[in-house]
Amino acid sequence: MKETFENEYMVFNVAEGPKVMIEALNSRGQEGWRLSDVINIGTDRLCAFLTKRTVIDDPNPKQSAQKKIDDLWGGADE
């Protein structure tokens, strides 16, 4: 199993209010992004850092070969 992380950021104008920020963060959250940190930029902007975790299963060559044979011959579960 291999684990990777993607990072990105979003910049918000404070004058637009929290509703805009919450909606944007919620929509990114549905895509698997998670809020990591928020910093202020000057007095009127916020920068939100987002992280997305991805897990990749390492292939098992022995199991893959057996599955291929089972699929070709009608499977062992029938």
C-alpha positions as CSV (number, residue, x, y, z in Angstrom):
1,M,0.0,0.0,0.0
2,K,1.4,3.4,-1.0
3,E,0.1,6.7,0.4
4,T,0.4,10.0,-1.4
5,F,-0.7,13.5,-0.5
6,E,-1.7,16.3,-2.9
7,N,-1.7,19.9,-1.6
8,E,-3.4,23.0,-3.0
9,Y,-4.5,26.4,-1.7
10,M,-7.5,28.7,-2.0
11,V,-7.5,32.5,-1.4
12,F,-10.6,34.2,0.0
13,N,-11.6,37.8,0.4
14,V,-12.8,38.4,4.0
15,A,-15.3,41.1,2.8
16,E,-17.3,38.3,1.0
17,G,-18.1,36.8,4.4
18,P,-17.9,33.2,5.8
19,K,-20.7,31.8,3.7
20,V,-18.6,31.9,0.5
21,M,-15.7,30.3,2.2
22,I,-17.8,27.6,3.8
23,E,-19.5,26.7,0.5
24,A,-16.2,26.5,-1.4
25,L,-14.5,24.4,1.3
26,N,-17.6,22.1,1.5
27,S,-17.5,21.5,-2.2
28,R,-13.8,20.7,-2.1
29,G,-14.5,18.4,0.9
30,Q,-16.9,16.4,-1.2
31,E,-14.0,15.8,-3.6
32,G,-11.9,14.4,-0.8
33,W,-9.9,17.6,0.1
34,R,-9.3,18.4,3.8
35,L,-8.6,21.8,5.3
36,S,-5.0,21.7,6.7
37,D,-4.3,25.3,7.7
38,V,-5.4,28.9,7.2
39,I,-3.2,32.0,7.2
40,N,-4.1,35.7,6.8
41,I,-2.6,37.7,3.9
42,G,-2.7,41.3,4.8
43,T,-5.9,42.5,6.4
44,D,-8.4,41.4,3.8
45,R,-7.6,38.0,2.5
46,L,-7.3,34.4,3.9
47,C,-5.3,31.6,2.4
48,A,-6.6,28.1,3.0
49,F,-4.3,25.1,2.5
50,L,-6.0,21.9,1.5
51,T,-4.7,18.3,1.5
52,K,-6.0,15.2,-0.3
53,R,-4.8,11.7,0.7
54,T,-4.7,9.0,-1.9
55,V,-4.0,5.3,-1.1
56,I,-2.8,3.1,-3.9
57,D,-2.9,-0.7,-3.3
58,D,0.3,-2.4,-4.4
59,P,-0.6,-5.2,-6.9
60,N,-0.1,-8.8,-5.9
61,P,1.2,-10.5,-9.0
62,K,0.4,-14.0,-7.7
63,Q,-3.2,-13.1,-6.8
64,S,-3.6,-11.3,-10.2
65,A,-2.4,-14.3,-12.1
66,Q,-4.8,-16.6,-10.2
67,K,-7.7,-14.2,-10.7
68,K,-7.0,-14.1,-14.5
69,I,-6.9,-17.9,-14.7
70,D,-10.1,-18.2,-12.6
71,D,-11.9,-15.6,-14.9
72,L,-10.8,-17.5,-18.0
73,W,-12.0,-20.9,-16.7
74,G,-15.3,-19.7,-15.3
75,G,-14.1,-18.9,-11.7
76,A,-13.7,-21.1,-8.7
77,D,-16.9,-19.7,-7.0
78,E,-19.4,-21.2,-9.4
